[in-house]
């Protein structure tokens, strides 16, 4: 659904809140940028259990983020332009570290292959 259609058809597409409160959905599940509390949670959890002492600064994000109107006049959460690139780069770099250290680690991939073999044998 494009931005103009979203504003015009908000009440049919989204139940429960008026369009003026659209930004509230983005706190938990941000379909625009993917930056939401769920992502902050797994960044903190994974950094803690992997022993990574660098984390995404979610407190700073919440201090600078503002509710602004997008091009279709739908309220959205957005950090200031001067902070967008730094925050995005920080998140992507942290995510890259997670993939390198854990998600795509050779031992993890080997265990995944073994689990697939076990599940195939159980069929």
C-alpha positions in Angstrom: 0.0 0.0 0.0 1.6 3.3 -1.0 1.7 6.4 1.3 -1.4 8.2 -0.3 -3.5 5.0 -0.1 -2.4 4.4 3.5 -3.7 7.7 4.6 -6.9 7.5 2.7 -7.7 3.9 3.8 -6.2 3.9 7.3 -9.5 2.9 9.0 -9.9 -0.2 6.8 -6.2 -1.2 6.9 -5.5 -0.7 10.6 -8.1 -1.4 13.3 -8.0 0.1 16.8 -6.2 3.5 16.6 -6.9 6.6 14.5 -4.3 7.7 12.0 -3.0 10.4 14.4 -1.7 7.5 16.5 -0.1 5.6 13.6 3.4 6.1 15.0 2.6 4.1 18.1 2.6 0.9 16.0 6.1 1.7 14.9 7.5 1.5 18.5 6.8 -2.3 18.6 6.9 -3.3 14.9 8.3 -0.6 12.6 7.5 -1.7 9.1 9.1 1.5 7.7 12.7 1.2 9.0 12.8 -2.0 11.0 14.1 -0.1 14.0 11.8 -1.1 16.9 12.0 -2.3 20.5 12.0 -5.9 19.3 15.3 -5.3 17.5 16.7 -3.4 20.5 15.8 -6.3 22.7 17.7 -8.9 20.5 20.6 -6.6 20.1 21.0 -6.3 23.9 20.4 -10.0 24.5 22.8 -11.2 21.8 25.5 -8.7 22.8 25.2 -9.8 26.4 25.4 -13.6 25.7 28.1 -13.2 23.1 30.2 -11.1 25.4 30.2 -8.1 23.1 30.6 -4.9 25.1 29.4 -2.6 22.4 25.7 -2.1 21.9 23.3 0.0 19.9 22.5 3.1 22.0 18.7 2.7 22.2 18.5 5.3 24.9 20.0 7.9 22.5 17.5 6.8 19.9 14.6 7.4 22.1 16.0 10.8 23.2 16.3 12.2 19.7 13.5 10.5 17.8 10.4 12.6 17.0 7.0 12.1 15.5 6.9 13.7 12.0 4.5 13.6 9.1 5.6 11.5 6.1 5.0 12.5 2.5 1.4 11.0 2.8 0.7 12.9 6.0 0.8 9.8 8.1 2.6 10.4 11.5 5.8 8.4 11.7 8.8 8.0 14.1 12.0 9.5 12.7 15.4 10.5 14.2 16.8 13.9 13.1 18.5 13.8 9.7 21.9 14.5 11.3 21.6 11.3 13.4 20.1 8.9 10.8 23.3 7.8 9.1 25.2 7.3 12.3 22.4 5.3 13.9 22.0 3.2 10.8 25.7 2.5 10.4 26.0 1.6 14.1 23.1 -0.9 13.8 24.4 -2.4 10.6 27.9 -2.8 12.0 26.6 -4.4 15.2 24.4 -6.8 13.2 27.4 -7.7 11.0 29.4 -8.5 14.1 26.6 -10.8 15.4 26.4 -12.6 12.0 30.2 -13.0 12.0 30.5 -14.2 15.6 27.3 -16.2 16.0 24.6 -16.4 13.4 26.9 -17.5 10.5 29.7 -19.0 12.6 31.1 -22.2 11.2 30.2 -24.2 14.3 26.6 -22.9 14.2 26.3 -23.8 10.5 27.7 -27.3 11.2 25.1 -27.8 14.0 22.3 -26.7 11.7 23.4 -29.2 9.1 23.4 -32.0 11.8 19.9 -30.9 13.0 18.6 -31.0 9.4 20.0 -34.6 9.1 18.4 -35.7 12.4 15.0 -34.2 11.4 15.1 -35.9 8.0 15.8 -39.2 9.7 12.8 -38.7 12.0 10.4 -38.4 9.1 
